[in-house]
Amino acid sequence: MTYYDYYDGSRLFLFLSIKIGLPLDVVNFLIAQVAALCLARLFRKPLRSASPEFRHSVCLVIGLVMGYFCFGRQAIHLSVLPMLTYTLLKSVSAQSVGNISLAVSMIYLSCLHVHRQIYHTDDYTLDITGPLMVITQRVTSLAYLLQDSLTITPNKPHNAQVVRIEKIPSPLEYFAFTLAFQTLMCGPVVFYSDYIKFIEGARVDEFEQRKDATEPSPRLAVFYKVGGSVAAAVLYLTLAKKYPLTVLEELTDPMSEVSRSWSALYLLWYAYLSTLVVRCKYYHAWLLSEAICNNCGMGFNGYDNNGTPKWDKMSNIDIFGFEFAQNFRTAVSSWNKNTNAWLRDVAYERGGAAWRTARVYALSAVWHGFHPGYYLTFFAGGIFTIAAKKVRCVVRPMFLDSPPKKLFYDSLTFITTRVAMTYATVPFVLLHLAPSLAFYGKFYYSLHFIALGAMLIPENSNGLTAQTSKRQVTIKEPSTSNDTTENLNGKLKIK
């Protein structure tokens, strides 16, 4: 069966899909996002002074229409999951509402992941699990926000508490927040504090406001991000056929040219280029979604030292930070940044400190689905992160006494990070077990053994403790550094 047998979205633009040679689900996704980019402008001009209820309603209605256009009957899941979690907010005790909401949301999402893995073809790229992954982040972050707000007293400060919510949102506020069209299709996850500030009109950082201040324009930021999105799409379309990742699946055949004649070095180079092509798809989707947020007024993050407005609060990707990272941890933190913030909130900062990294990678793997490749990637990512941290603490001080030695160290770590990231992420995009293990087998699992060996390096307690204390930032819901106490309609207080 073809993917058309599973795709329930609109077939209105099937003629365009056939004409340009792109799958119908991809065409519908692009049309929906371009429409969202245009409609987002309404919130900065005609709807700027509209009531919060009307702005909520517009976000919700456009989101529902967009969901049905892209997913058809499957769009029912976009409403069912928020309904379940909203019922939990109303009925479960405040002490456990976050944990229970996370469990219910992950079980619901996991059922759909399993259904897709069993019944859908690999050619079917746009699936309801994508928006549901983002909705899961929204509803669980709000549930934990409510749990912390109602259980942590003002006299008992909590390091992670940046935002307090005084009551459960109304149904309109809740469903508009979870189904807002700006980030419905591919994120980034918008935290409740940022969404409410956008709806209520508090989009300019209060610390920077003056009597003659005007709302900064996102026009330049939108222009650059749309341009970057188009460039990523062009790069993908140009290189996808030249460096298809499916070639690596031939590693399972001992008689194939890839298995017989490709050296490990060339295989690694090809894998780097083919995974770079895959990343261009994410760059395209995330930059376009970020442009949509900025065009409606979301994502303002204060001003830099030169007084230039920053529109990077909804940024899901730091392309240069990822592609030129000098260590594995920096690369990971530059990728899907708002998801990293969500993982830190619901997994890293909750529970004992001993298994923090393991909890984050385990939750991230289940959140993505159940293809074996995900778990191979997150297992490798976990041990690489721990190993790189130990090596950095022990080795880096040896190269800081002169600029040439520091340059050599930076160059070496840059190359090492590129190799480790390529090695770790190939199974993530291959998905299946056999080709992933064949790829690792071509390298005799060498990077796994090196990382496991590095984990046995004795810790330099003084250096490691100092470095860790500087890096541990506990965040509840990210907000601008200049946020002050605010009450928006008696619903939200930012400390």
C-alpha positions in Angstrom: 0.0 0.0 0.0 1.2 3.5 -0.7 1.3 6.4 1.7 -1.8 7.9 0.0 -3.8 5.0 1.5 -2.9 6.3 5.0 -2.9 10.0 4.4 -6.2 11.6 5.5 -5.3 15.2 4.8 -6.8 17.4 2.1 -6.3 16.4 -1.6 -7.2 19.8 -2.9 -3.7 20.4 -4.0 -3.0 17.0 -5.4 -2.5 18.5 -8.9 0.3 20.7 -7.5 1.9 17.7 -5.8 2.0 15.8 -9.1 3.3 18.8 -11.0 6.2 19.7 -8.7 7.0 16.1 -7.7 6.7 16.5 -3.9 4.5 14.3 -1.8 1.0 15.6 -1.0 1.6 15.7 2.7 4.7 17.9 2.2 2.8 20.2 -0.1 0.0 20.6 2.4 2.5 21.3 5.2 4.2 24.1 3.1 0.8 25.6 2.2 -0.3 25.6 5.8 2.9 27.2 7.0 2.9 29.9 4.4 -0.7 30.6 5.2 0.2 30.8 8.9 3.0 33.2 8.1 0.6 35.5 6.4 -2.2 35.2 9.0 0.3 35.9 11.8 0.5 39.5 10.7 -3.1 40.0 11.8 -2.0 39.9 15.4 0.3 42.9 15.0 -2.1 45.1 13.1 -5.9 44.5 13.0 -6.0 42.3 16.1 -3.5 44.2 18.1 -6.1 45.9 20.3 -8.6 43.1 20.2 -9.8 41.5 23.5 -7.8 38.5 24.8 -10.8 36.3 24.3 -11.0 37.1 20.7 -7.3 36.6 20.1 -7.5 33.2 21.9 -10.4 32.3 19.6 -8.6 33.3 16.4 -5.5 31.2 17.4 -7.7 28.2 18.2 -10.0 28.3 15.1 -7.1 28.7 12.7 -5.2 25.9 14.5 -8.2 23.5 14.2 -8.7 24.4 10.5 -5.0 23.9 9.8 -5.0 20.6 11.6 -7.9 19.2 9.6 -6.4 20.5 6.4 -3.2 18.6 7.0 -4.4 15.5 8.8 -8.1 15.0 8.1 -9.8 12.6 10.5 -6.6 12.1 12.4 -6.9 15.7 13.6 -9.3 14.4 16.3 -6.3 13.4 18.3 -5.2 17.0 18.5 -8.3 17.6 20.7 -8.5 14.4 22.6 -5.1 14.7 24.3 -5.8 18.2 25.5 -9.2 17.1 26.7 -7.7 14.3 28.8 -5.0 16.5 30.3 -7.5 19.3 31.1 -9.7 16.8 32.9 -6.6 15.8 34.9 -5.9 19.4 35.8 -9.5 19.7 37.2 -9.6 16.4 39.0 -6.1 15.4 40.2 -4.5 16.8 43.3 -2.0 19.5 42.8 0.8 17.5 44.4 0.7 14.9 41.5 -0.9 16.6 38.6 2.3 17.1 36.7 3.5 13.5 37.1 0.1 12.0 36.2 -0.3 14.4 33.2 3.2 13.4 31.9 2.4 9.7 32.3 -1.0 9.9 30.5 0.3 12.1 27.7 3.3 9.9 27.1 1.1 6.8 27.0 -1.3 8.4 24.6 1.5 9.6 22.4 3.2 6.2 22.6 0.1 4.4 21.3 0.1 6.6 18.2 3.8 6.1 17.7 3.3 2.3 17.8 0.3 2.6 15.4 2.4 4.5 12.9 5.4 2.2 13.2 3.2 -0.8 12.5 0.9 0.5 9.8 2.5 3.5 8.1 5.0 3.3 5.3 8.4 5.0 5.4 7.4 7.4 2.6 4.7 8.9 4.7 6.5 11.9 6.3 3.7 14.1 7.8 2.0 12.3 10.6 -0.3 13.4 13.5 2.4 12.3 16.0 4.4 15.4 15.0 1.9 18.0 16.4 1.1 15.6 19.3 4.7 15.6 20.4 4.6 19.4 20.6 1.2 19.3 22.4 2.6 16.8 24.9 5.3 19.3 25.7 2.8 22.1 26.2 0.3 20.3 28.4 2.9 18.7 30.6 4.9 21.9 31.1 1.7 23.7 32.1 0.7 20.8 34.4 4.1 21.0 36.2 3.8 24.8 36.4 0.4 24.4 38.1 1.8 21.7 40.4 4.7 23.9 41.5 2.6 27.0 41.8 0.1 25.4 44.1 2.5 23.3 46.2 5.5 25.6 46.7 4.7 28.3 49.2 6.1 31.8 48.9 8.0 31.3 52.1 9.6 28.2 50.7 11.5 29.3 47.6 12.2 26.9 44.8 15.2 27.5 42.5 13.3 26.4 39.4 10.3 28.6 40.1 10.3 31.6 37.7 6.6 31.7 37.0 3.6 31.1 39.2 0.1 30.5 38.0 -2.8 31.3 40.3 -5.5 29.2 38.8 -6.3 26.6 36.2 -6.8 28.3 32.8 -10.3 28.5 31.4 -11.2 26.0 28.6 -10.7 28.7 25.9 -7.3 29.7 27.3 -6.2 26.1 27.6 -7.2 24.8 24.2 -6.1 28.0 22.4 -2.7 27.5 24.1 -2.4 23.9 23.1 -3.7 24.3 19.6 -2.4 27.7 18.6 -1.7 27.7 14.9 1.6 29.5 15.1 3.5 26.4 16.3 1.0 23.6 15.8 2.7 21.8 12.9 6.3 21.5 14.1 6.8 23.6 17.2 8.7 25.1 18.8 7.0 24.5 22.1 5.6 27.7 23.5 5.5 27.9 27.3 2.3 29.1 28.9 3.9 32.3 30.3 5.1 33.4 26.9 1.8 32.6 25.3 -0.3 34.5 27.8 2.1 37.5 27.6 1.6 37.5 23.8 -2.2 37.3 24.1 -2.4 40.0 26.8 -0.2 42.3 24.8 2.8 42.3 27.2 5.3 41.6 24.4 7.8 44.3 25.1 10.1 43.6 27.9 9.0 45.6 30.9 12.4 46.5 32.1 13.1 48.2 28.7 9.7 50.0 28.5 9.6 53.8 28.5 6.8 56.2 28.1 7.8 56.9 24.5 8.7 53.2 23.8 7.1 51.5 20.8 6.8 47.9 20.2 9.9 46.7 18.2 9.3 45.5 14.7 10.1 41.8 13.9 10.2 42.5 10.2 14.0 42.1 9.8 14.0 39.0 11.9 11.2 37.5 9.9 13.0 38.3 6.7 16.2 36.6 7.7 14.5 33.5 9.1 12.3 33.1 6.0 15.4 33.5 3.9 17.3 30.9 5.9 14.3 28.5 5.7 14.3 28.9 1.9 18.0 28.4 1.7 17.8 25.2 3.8 15.0 23.9 1.5 17.0 24.6 -1.6 20.1 22.9 -0.1 18.0 19.9 0.8 16.4 19.6 -2.7 19.8 20.0 -4.3 21.7 17.4 -2.3 19.0 14.9 -1.3 19.4 12.8 -4.4 23.2 13.1 -4.5 23.7 11.9 -0.9 20.7 9.7 0.0 20.9 8.2 3.4 19.2 5.0 2.0 22.6 4.1 0.6 23.7 3.2 4.1 21.0 0.5 4.2 23.1 -1.4 1.8 25.6 -2.1 4.6 23.3 -5.0 5.6 24.3 -6.7 2.3 27.9 -8.1 2.5 28.1 -8.2 -1.3 27.1 -4.5 -1.9 29.6 -2.0 -3.1 29.2 0.0 0.1 30.2 -3.0 2.2 33.0 -4.2 -0.1 34.7 -1.1 -1.3 34.0 1.8 1.0 36.6 2.5 3.6 35.5 3.5 7.1 36.8 7.0 6.5 34.8 7.5 3.3 31.8 5.9 5.0 32.0 8.5 7.8 32.4 11.3 5.3 29.3 10.2 3.3 27.3 9.7 6.5 28.2 13.3 7.6 27.0 14.7 4.3 23.8 12.7 4.2 22.9 13.6 7.8 23.6 17.2 7.0 21.1 17.0 4.2 18.5 15.5 6.6 19.2 18.3 9.1 18.4 20.9 6.4 14.7 19.6 6.5 14.6 20.5 10.2 16.3 23.9 9.6 13.7 24.7 7.0 10.7 23.8 9.1 12.0 25.3 12.4 13.1 28.6 10.9 9.8 29.0 9.1 7.9 28.2 12.3 10.0 30.7 14.2 9.3 33.4 11.5 5.6 32.7 12.0 5.9 33.3 15.8 7.9 36.5 15.3 5.5 37.8 12.6 2.6 37.7 15.1 4.7 39.2 18.0 5.9 36.2 19.9 9.6 35.6 20.5 10.7 39.0 21.6 13.6 38.5 24.1 14.6 42.0 25.2 17.5 44.0 23.7 21.2 43.3 23.2 24.0 45.6 24.5 23.6 47.8 21.4 19.8 48.3 22.0 18.9 46.1 19.1 15.7 44.0 19.7 16.3 40.3 19.9 13.6 37.9 18.5 15.2 34.6 19.5 13.0 33.4 22.4 11.1 31.0 20.2 14.3 29.8 18.5 14.5 26.0 18.2 17.8 25.8 16.5 21.2 27.6 16.6 22.5 26.4 13.3 26.0 27.8 13.7 26.2 26.7 17.3 25.3 23.1 16.3 27.4 22.9 13.1 30.5 24.4 14.7 30.2 23.2 18.2 33.5 22.2 19.9 32.0 19.7 22.3 29.1 17.3 22.3 27.2 19.1 25.1 27.1 22.4 23.2 25.9 20.6 20.0 23.1 19.0 21.8 22.0 22.2 23.6 22.0 24.0 20.2 19.6 21.5 18.7 15.8 21.7 19.4 16.5 24.2 22.2 13.0 24.6 23.5 12.6 20.8 23.7 15.9 20.8 25.8 14.2 23.3 28.1 11.2 21.1 28.4 13.3 18.0 29.1 15.2 19.9 31.8 12.0 21.0 33.4 10.2 17.6 33.5 13.1 15.2 33.7 16.5 16.7 34.6 15.4 18.9 37.6 13.0 16.4 39.1 14.2 13.4 41.0 17.6 12.4 42.2 20.8 13.9 40.7 22.4 10.5 40.1 20.4 9.6 37.0 19.7 13.0 35.5 21.3 12.5 32.2 19.8 9.0 31.9 16.3 10.3 32.6 16.6 13.0 30.0 17.8 10.7 27.2 15.2 8.0 28.1 12.3 10.4 28.1 13.5 12.0 24.8 13.8 8.6 23.2 10.2 7.5 24.2 8.9 10.9 23.2 10.3 10.4 19.7 8.9 6.9 19.3 10.0 3.3 19.4 12.2 2.8 16.3 15.4 1.0 17.5 17.5 3.7 15.9 16.2 6.3 18.4 17.5 4.3 21.3 20.8 3.6 19.7 21.3 7.3 19.1 20.2 8.4 22.6 22.3 5.6 24.3 25.4 6.8 22.3 24.5 10.4 23.0 24.2 9.8 26.8 27.6 8.1 27.1 29.2 10.6 24.7 27.9 13.5 26.8 29.3 12.1 30.1 32.6 11.1 28.5 33.1 14.4 26.9 32.4 16.2 30.2 35.1 14.2 32.0 37.7 14.5 29.2 37.1 18.2 29.0 37.7 18.7 32.8 40.9 16.7 32.7 42.4 17.6 29.3 41.3 21.2 28.5 43.4 22.9 31.3 46.6 21.4 29.7 46.0 23.6 26.6 45.1 26.9 28.1 48.6 28.3 28.8 49.3 29.5 25.2 47.2 30.6 22.2 48.6 28.0 19.8 47.9 25.1 22.1 44.4 26.5 22.7 43.9 26.7 18.9 45.0 23.1 18.5 42.7 21.9 21.3 39.7 23.8 19.7 40.4 22.4 16.3 40.7 18.9 17.7 37.5 19.1 19.7 35.7 20.5 16.7 36.6 17.6 14.5 36.0 15.1 17.3 32.5 16.5 17.9 31.6 16.3 14.2 32.8 12.6 14.1 30.9 11.7 17.3 27.7 13.5 16.3 27.7 11.8 12.9 28.4 8.4 14.4 25.7 8.9 17.0 22.9 10.3 14.8 23.0 7.9 11.8 20.8 5.4 13.5 18.3 8.2 14.4 17.6 8.8 10.7 18.0 5.1 9.6 15.5 4.1 12.2 15.8 0.4 11.7 18.1 -1.9 13.7 19.9 -4.0 11.1 21.4 -1.1 9.0 22.2 0.8 12.2 24.2 -2.1 13.7 25.9 -2.7 10.4 27.0 1.0 10.3 28.4 0.7 13.8 30.0 -2.6 13.0 31.9 -1.0 10.1 33.7 1.0 12.8 33.9 -2.0 15.3 31.9 0.1 17.8 35.1 1.9 18.4 33.6 5.2 19.6 31.4 3.4 22.1 34.4 1.7 23.6 36.4 5.0 23.7 33.5 6.8 25.4 33.0 4.0 27.9 36.7 4.1 28.7 36.7 7.8 29.1 33.9 7.5 31.6 36.3 5.6 33.9 38.7 8.6 34.1 38.9 9.7 37.7 37.1 13.0 38.3 39.0 16.1 39.2 36.7 17.0 42.0 37.7 20.6 42.3 37.6 21.4 38.6 34.5 19.4 37.9 32.6 20.8 40.8 33.4 24.4 39.9 32.5 23.8 36.3 29.3 22.0 37.2 28.2 24.8 39.5 28.6 27.3 36.8 26.6 25.3 34.3 23.7 24.1 36.3 20.9 26.5 35.5 17.5 25.6 36.9 14.7 27.0 34.8 11.0 26.4 35.1 9.7 28.2 32.0 12.2 30.2 30.1 11.6 34.0 30.3 13.5 37.0 29.5 16.2 38.0 31.9 14.6 41.3 32.6 11.2 40.0 33.6 9.7 41.6 36.7 6.7 40.9 38.8 3.6 41.2 36.6 -0.1 40.2 36.9 -2.0 39.6 33.7 -5.7 39.5 34.4 -5.0 37.9 37.7 -3.8 34.7 36.0 -0.1 34.8 35.8 2.7 36.2 38.0 6.2 36.4 36.8 8.8 36.7 39.5 
